[in-house]
Amino acid sequence: MFTGIVESTGVIREATIHGSACRLQIFAPDMHLEQSGIGDSIAVDGVCLTVTDLTADYFYADVSDETLRCTTLGQLRAGSKVNLEKAVTPSTPLGGHLVTGHVDGVGQILSRSPAGGSERWRCRVPEGLEKYIAAKGSIAIAGVSLTINCVEGCDFELNLIPHTLAATNLGDLSSGDPVNIEVDLIARYVERLLSCQAASGSSGLTMDDLRRTGFGDV
């Protein structure tokens, strides 16, 4: 589990193809990898990957053909900058929102425009994901937790402050670029509850239903 608060950016030093899969070597000198171990999870542009080897400055991760197909990781090349976040611990501040690192689809940046000292972005999610996004709700773009301003079908808008643009790789992106999208975890659980109730003929969502998911106490 992650929070969508990027700890550091890293650089792909090598992407080695093994059949239909790939092994990434990621240069991450600011990630304090001496505190990590083989088997740990690190989110790379919002994709949860397992550390398979590491040194003081590098870590390696294997990427399956399914992950390459469903995310932007298959487009990474040597020199690509990526957002990095270690998995949360019980003491990690939840500054963003609950992020699993399981990408729901690849979206697209439609436009970037100045908005005071910030930037206003318009993005698009793949058809079928629009039901999970809502104004003032949360979304993870390339592993970055962001707040949605408004929604129009599959398109939505948000504001990015200068710090976010400087501390992540989002500032390097342009209109037309693809980005990994993870919708809000709570929205997926609510949809599942409602679909099960509809199938069983139940009358509606109750607080007991929410408490069984752990969200009734939020």
N, C-alpha and C positions, 0 to 999 in steps of 0.2 A: 504494500500500500504506500501511496505517495501523497503529497499535498499540492503539487503543482507550483511550488515555490522553487525555482531553479537555483541550485547551489553554485553552479559554475558552468562555463562552456568548455567543451573539449574539441579536439581536432582529430578527424579520421586520418591516421597515418597509413593504413593499409586495409584494403578490403579484398580478401582472398576467397575466390570462388571454389567451393568443394561440391561438385555435382550441381544440384539445384539449390544448395544452401550456400552460406557465406560466413566467413570468420572476420570479425572486425578487430583491428588494433586501434585503440583510442588513446590519444595523448591527453592526460588530465592531471597536470601537475598541481592544480589547486583543489583537488578533491580529497586530499589527505588519505590516500589509498593505503597507507600503513595501518589505518584503522579498519580496513576492509579485508575480506578473505574470499577464497574460492568458494563459490556457491552463493555468495551474496547477490542481491538484486540491485540493479542500477537502472533508472529510467533514462533512455537515450532518445531525445526528441519525443518523449512521451510514451516510448515503448519499453516495457519491462523486460530487461535482459539479465541473464545470469552470468556472473563473472566466472570465466573458466581458467584464467591465469592472470597474474598481475605482477608489476614491479612498483617501485616508488612513484613513477610518473605515468605508467601505462596500465591499461587493463584490456583484456581480450574477452570477446563474447561471440558465441555462435548464434547465427540467425537462421531459422528454418525457412524452407521455401514458402510455407504458409504466411509467415511474418513478412517476408519479402514481397509477397503478392498483395497483402492487405494494408501495407504501410508505405511510407516514403523511404524506408531504409534501403530498399533495393536501388535507389537512385544516388546513394551516397558514394562519393569517390574520395581518393586521397586529397586532403585539404579541406574537405567539407567541415563546417563548424556545426556542432550539435549541442543541444541543451542537456544538462546532466543533473540528476537528483538521486541521492541514495534513498533507500526505503526508510520509512519512518520508524522510530523507536517510541516506547512509552513516554519519553521525555521530549519528543519533538513537538514544537509549537505548530498547531494546525492553522497556519496563516493563510492558506488558500482554501481548498475544499478536498473532499475525499476523491483520490484519483487512483485507479487500479493499475494503470500502465497497459491496459488491454484496449487497443485502438479500435474504435467502432467503424471508422472509414477514413478515406482521404478526402479532405475538403479543398477549397481553393480560395486564395485571396483575390477579391475582385477589384478593390481599390484602396488607396491610402491617401488621406488628405489632412492638411494641418487643421487643428482645432484648438486655438489658444496656444498654450505651451505643450499640448499633447498632440496625438494623431487620432483621427477617426478612421477606423477600418470597416470595410464591408466585406464579408466573407460568405461562402456558400457551403452547405453540408450536402452530402449525397442524399438523393431522394430516399425517404424512409426514416431519416434521422431527425427531420424537422419537428416531429411530434415530441421530441425530448428536450427541445430548447425553448426557453421562455424569457421574456424581458425581466431583467434583474436576477436571472438565474446564472449558474456557473457553467463554464465549458473549459476544457483543456485543449489548447492549440499548441502542437509541437511540445507538449508537456508543460505548458505554462497555464496556470489557473487565471482565467479572465472572467469578467462580468459582462453579460449581454445587455445592451441598451434597448434594442428593439428587434422584432422578428417580422419578416415578410416572406411567408412560404419557406423555401429552403435557404433564403438569404437572411443574414443578421448583421447587426452593427455593434461595434464596441469601441471604447477609447483606450488607448495605450499611453501611459505616462512615459516621460523620457527615461526614467530609471529602468523600466521594463525593456525598452528598446535597446538600452546600453548593456544591460546585464544578461541578455539572452541573445539568441540568434535571430529573433524576429526583426530586429532593425536591419538585417541584411536581405530580407525578403522583398519581393516585388509583386506587383499585380500579375496574376496568372500563375504564381507559384503554388504547388501543392503543399498541403500541410496535414499532419496527423490530427485527427479529431477524436476526442473521447467525451461523450456526453455525460451528464450528471448521473452519478450512481443511484441516487435516490429516485430519479425519474424512471430508471429502468425497473427498480423494485416495485414502485407504485403501479407501473403498467402491468407487471406480472401479477400482482395481487388483483387488479381489476379484471384481467383476462381470465384468471382462475374463477373469480366470482361470477363472471358472465357465463362461463361454461357450466357452473354448478347451479345457476339460477339464484344466487345469493342476492340480497337486496342492496348491498352497498359496502363501501370501505368504512371500517370502524376503527376506533382508537386501539382496540385489542389487536387488530390486524397490524397496525403500525408498530405496536410494542413488540410483536413477535419478530419484526424485522430489526428492532433496535432503534427505530427512528421516532417512536412515540415519545421518547424522553428528551429529544433534541429541542 
